[in-house]
Amino acid sequence: MLRNGSRPAGTVLTGGVVHTLDQEDRVVEALAVRGRLIARAGSAREVAPLIGPDTRVIDLRGRSVLPGINDSHLHGVWLGAMWPDLLMEQLAEGEHEGAPVRLENERQRRAAILRTGRLLASLGVTSYTEPGLGPGEDAGRTGCFGSAALHDYAQLAADGRLTARVTALMLFGQLDGPSTLTALREGLRAFRPPAEVPGWLRVAGVKIFADGIPPMGTAWTDQPYTHGGHGGLLVEGPSPEARAAALTEMIAAAHAAGYQVGVHATGGRAVRTAVEAMRAAAARDGRDRRHYIIHGDLVVPETLTAMADAGIGLNTQPGIAVATGDMLAAALGQEALAGAWPLRDALSAGVRLCLSSDAPVLTPDWRVGVAQAGLPMDEALRAYTVVPAWQDGALAWKGTLEAGKVADLCVLGGDLRTIDPSALPEVPIALTMVDGRVVHQA
């Protein structure tokens, strides 16, 4: 079929439902891949001229193709160490802190990373964000979050052994624990993250824990807890005002150093303080670092408006709402639960919304996340593909299925136009491709 001097594609997928998720939200029949890039997305007739004698032609038989899933908040080393166990399942079974995990050396850490890669390939995940690796956890009890893991990722990426693209955030405080302005400033000055491995590993920013979580009474909330008090910030300081000022300075310092900032903030006061700090930091130099709030359980409408105006993203996990809703209500009351995790309000306000798994806290299966989100299918899919690519600063080359972008995609065993989001977990993943290479095929 090759004609007009066109170079043949290596792979053509045709006869299906290709959700490009581009700006026009085109749904087409076929896709051509040449090398590591998408060569053409269009009708079967438009793509047919790129079929040559050696082209692999995949008959989709009506199945759906999506851009590769980007899980924008997933602990890859920890997941590889724990799987198939999940933290929320362990807690539900009465294990107060979950079964112990301890990686002792480089071999174990790298084996965990590669195990996660195989698991994610089987789920159609082609990119993910490691949200917190660094010197703040070098003495941590699990061995999953220290700075050595960053260097393991870099070596695996350089060796061509990763099957998913990784964006990482540095951690200068304790995971789910206290941090200080002094430690963050010293980390920014002295710690040297590994160099970028183009397309495969980039240390993009800094993770900061602002507060804890509502069920434990450690989120900094507007509402009083049923046991009294409003929680507080994890950032060290002699008073709530001093801690808020320190958090503001931490965000400003990371921004000034050229880094994106992802702030774990769940209570309304914590989210508001972090958003105000992000807005102020960006206003000083006019630079958009794509800062974002992680979790945002109790974010209020006024803060969502401020986030949208400032281009601050929200990265949240629908499964946490399902798993901890009753606990949040017990800690803060039913009225607080009614306003928690306002995904539709965030979208209506214009906030860039990422859905993610927080695996191994929850399952890494994004299909479950879509089913739990309660959003229209197209909005949920964008929150797992297009918006995470924006968060990564990579929307120019990944996140949609368009000519010239990398061939990261997954094939699902059904037509998504006829499937209710609640039924998505039952739809199998038939094929996963990363950088033009098939890394999973059922």
N, C-alpha and C positions, 0 to 999 in steps of 0.2 A: 504493500500500500504506500510505500515511501515515495514521495514525489516532491517536485519543486526544490530539490537540493536540500531539504530539511535533514538535519542529522537525526538518526533514530533515537528513540527513548530506550532506556534500559528496561523499564517496567511501565506497563500501562494497566490501569485498573478501569474497567468499563462495565456498563450495564447495571449501574447502581444509583445510589443517592448520595452525592458528594456534597456535604455541608461545608462550603468554603469558609463561612463566618467572616467574609470580607466586609467592607463598608456597605456594599449593596446587599449583603446577606444572600448571595447567590447560592442556589442549589442546582448542581449540574449532574451530568451522567457519568463523566469520565475524567481521569487524571493521568497525566504522563509525567514520569520521573526520569530525568537524565542525570546520571552521576549522583550527586548529593542534593540536587535541587529539583524543584517542581518546574517542569518545562511548559506545561499547559494544563488548564482546567477549563472544561467546556462540555459541549455535547459530544456524544460518541463520534459523530461525523467530524467535528472539529479536531478531535484528538487522533482519529484514525490515521491521518497522514504521517504521524510520528512512529507508527509501527513498522519496524524493519524485520529482517529475517531472524535476527537474534533477540528481538524484544520479547521479554516475558509478559504475556498477556494474562491478566487475572480477571476472570469473569465473576463479577460481584453478585450476579443473580439476585439483584434487587436489594442487596445489603447496603448499609450506610457506612460512609467514610467520614471521619472527623479529623480535625487537626489533632496532633498528639496531645494527650492530657498533660497539663503542667500542674503538679501538686505543689502549691506555693508555700506550704508549711508542713514539712515532713522530716522527721529525725531519722535520717538514713542509716547511720551507724547503729543507733539504738534499735531501730526496727529490725535490722539484720541480726542483731544479737537476741532479740526476744521472739521473733516470729516462730510459730503461729500464735503465741500468746499475745494478748493485748492488755494494756494496763486497766482499762475500764472493766473488762471482763474479770480480771483478777480481783479488783476491788469489789465487784458485785458478788463474787464468790467468797468474800470475807477475808481476803488477803489484804491487810490494812495498807501496806505500802507496795504491794505487788511483789512477785518473786524476785529475789536478788539477781542482778546482772553484773558481771564484772569481766571486762576485756583487759587482758594483762599485757598484751604486746602488739606489735605491728602486724604480725601474721593474723591474729584474731580480728583486729579492727578491719583489715583489708578484706578478710573473708566475709565479715558482716556487710561491708559495703557491696561486695559483689553479689552476695545473697539477695540483698535488697534490689539490686539491679535486675536480677532474674525475675523476682516477684513482680516488680513494677512493669517489666516488659510484658508479662502475662496479663496485665491489667490495662494495657494501652497507655501507660504513663511514659512520657518521653523526656520530661524535665521535672526537676523538683528543687525546692529551696531547703537547705540545711539551716534551720533558724537558731544558730547559736553554738559555735565551736570556738574555743580560744583559751587563753591562759587563765581566765577566771575559774575554769574547771580542770586545770591540770592536775589538781590534787583530788578531783572528784571521785566518789566511791564507785562509779560504774565504768569509768574509762571510755565512755561513749562520746564525751563532749569536749575533750581537751584539744589543745592546739595541735597535737600530733596527728589528730584525725584530719585536719586541714591538709597537712603535708601528705598523708596517705592518699587523699583524694587527688592531690596534684600529681603524684607519681602514677596512680592508676590512669588518670586522664592522659598524661604524657605517653604512657605505654599503650594507649588505645584500648583500654580494657573496660571503660565505662560504657554502658548501654543506655544511659540517660544523662542529659545535660544537668549540671549542678551549679546553682547559685548559692553562695554561703554568706552568712552573717557572723561576724566575730562577737565573742562574748568575753567581757572583762570583769564581770561579776559572777556570782554563783547562779546556777540554773535554779529557777523558782526561788531564789533567795536574795540576800542583801547585796548591794553594790554601793560603791562610793565614787564621788566625783574625782577624787585623787587617783584611784585605780584606773578609771577610764582614761584620764589624761595621760597617765604613765603608759598605759597600754597603747594609746594612739602614738605616743612618742617613740616607744621602744620596740613594740612588737612588729615584726615584719611578716605579713602574710605571704603565702606562696604566690608567685606570679601567675597571671591568667594563662590558662591553656585555651586559646581561642575556640569558642563554640562548645567547650566541654566543662570548664571550671572557671568561675569568676567569684572572687571575694568582693562582694558588692557593698557591704555595709556593716552595721553594728546593731546587735540586739541588746535592748535594755528592758529589764523587768521593773515596771512602775509599781505594780501591786500584785496581790495574790489572786484568789478566786472567791466568789461569793459564798459557796457552800461551806468554806472553811472560815468565813468571817474575816478574810484577809484582803478582800477588795476594798478600795477606798470609795465609799458610796455616798450618794446624797440621802438615801433612805437610811434610817436607823435599823440595825439588826434587831431581831426579836430578843436577843440576849443583851442588847444595849451597845452603844457605840457605833462608829461608822467605819471601822477598819482604818487603814492608813497606807502610806507608801512604803515600799521596801528600801528605797534609797535612804542611806543613813543621814541623820541630822537630829538636832536637839528638840525640834518642834515641827509640827505639820508645815508651817510656813517655810522653815529652813529646808525641809526635805523637798518641798515643791520647788524651791529656788535651786536646789542642787540638781533635781531632775531637769529643770529648764537649762541649766548650764551644761549638763551632760549632752543633751540633744544639740545644743548650740556648738559644742566642741566637736562632736562627730560630724555635723553638717559642715563646719568650717574646714575640717580635714578632708572634705570631699566625699564623704560617705553617705549612703542611704541609711536611714534609721528606721528600724522596726521596733515598736514599743509594745510589749505585753502590757495591756491595760484593760481591766474588766469593769471596774466600778465607774459610775458616771463622773465622779470627781477626778479620778485618775485619767480617764480618757480626755476630759476637758483640759486638764493641765498639760498633758502631752501635746494635744492639738494646738493649744495656744503657743507652746514652745516651738513646735514645728513651724507654725506660721511666722513667728518672730524671727526664727533663724533664716528662713527663706527670704524674708523681707529685707534683711541686712545686705544680701548680695544679689538678690533676684534670681538665684539658681534653684531650679526644680530638681531635687534629688529623688523624687518619687517616694517620700517618706510614707509610712503607713502604720495604722493601729492593728495590733494582733489581738484577736478575740472580740473586744468591744461589747461584752455581754450586755451592759446596761447603758450604752450610749443613748443620749437623749436627742430629740429632733433638732434642737438649736445647735448641738455639736455636729450633727450630721450636715447641717447647712454650712457650718464653718468649714468642715472637711471638704465638702464639694467645692466651695469657693476657693480654697487653697490648694486643690489638687492632691489632697491627702487620701490615701486608699484605706480600705477596711478589709482585713483578712480574717475570716471567721470560719467556724466549723459547725455545720448544721447538726452533726452527731452529738456535739457537746450539749446542745439545747435538749435533745432527746434524752441523753443519759443523765443530765444533772438538773433538769427542770424542777422535779419535785424537791430536790435538796435546796435549790435556790428559793423556792417558795417557802420552805421551812425556815430558812435563814432570814428572809426579808419580807415575806408575806405574798399573798396572791396578787396584790396590786403591782408589786415589782415584777413578778413573773409575766404579767400581761404586757408589760412594755419591754421585756428582754428580747435580745437577738432580733432587732427590727430590720430584717433583710429587705422587705418590700419598701419600708420607709427609706432605707439607705439608697435603693435604686431610684425611688421617686425624687429624692433630694439631689440626685446626680453624682453620688459617691461612686468611685471605682471600686467595685466589689469583687473580691477574690474568695472563692470557696476552696477549702483545703481539708486535709484529714487529721493533721497533728499526729499521724501514726508514729509510734505504736500505742498512743493513748487510745485511738480509735482505729478501725480498719482502714487500710490504704485504698480500699475499693471506692473509687470516685462515684461509681454507679449508685452506691448506697447514699453517698452525700447528696447527689441530685434528688434521689427519692425523698430524702429527709428535709430538703430545703424548702419545699412548698412554693417554689417559683415556677413560672412558665419554663418549658424545656429550653427554649432558645436563650433565655437569660441565665439559666443555670449552666448551660454549656459554655457560654462566653466567660462566665466566672471561673471556669476550669481551663480556659485556653487563651482567649484574647487578652483579658485583663491581667492574668499572671505574666504574660509576655510584656505588657506595659510595665508591671512591677519590676521585671528583670531588666528593663531598659533595652529590650530586644524585639520590640514589635516590628521593627523594620525588616527583620529577617526570619521571624518564626511567629507562631500563634494563629495563623490563618493558612488556608490552602490556596496560594496564589503563585503565579509564575515568578520565578526568581527567589522565592523563599525556600528554606530547607525542607526537604521531604521528610518531615516528622508527621506521622499519621497513625490512626488506628481504624480497623474495620470491625464493625459490629454486626452480629448475625441477625439483623432485622432492619426494618424500615422505621427510623425514629419518628417519621411523620405520623405513624399510626400507633405509637406506643405512649402510654401515659407515663409520666415521670416515676410514679410509684412502682411501675412494673420494670423499670430499667435494670435493677439488679439481676433479673432473670435473663437478660439478653447477653449472650456470650461474646467474648472478645475473640475474633477470628484471626486477626493479624495485627502486628505492631511493626512499624518501620521507623527507624531513626537515621537521619542523615543519608537517606536513600538505601539503607540496609535493613533487611528484614531481621528483627531480633526476636520475634515470636510468631509462630504460626500454629494454630490449633489443628 
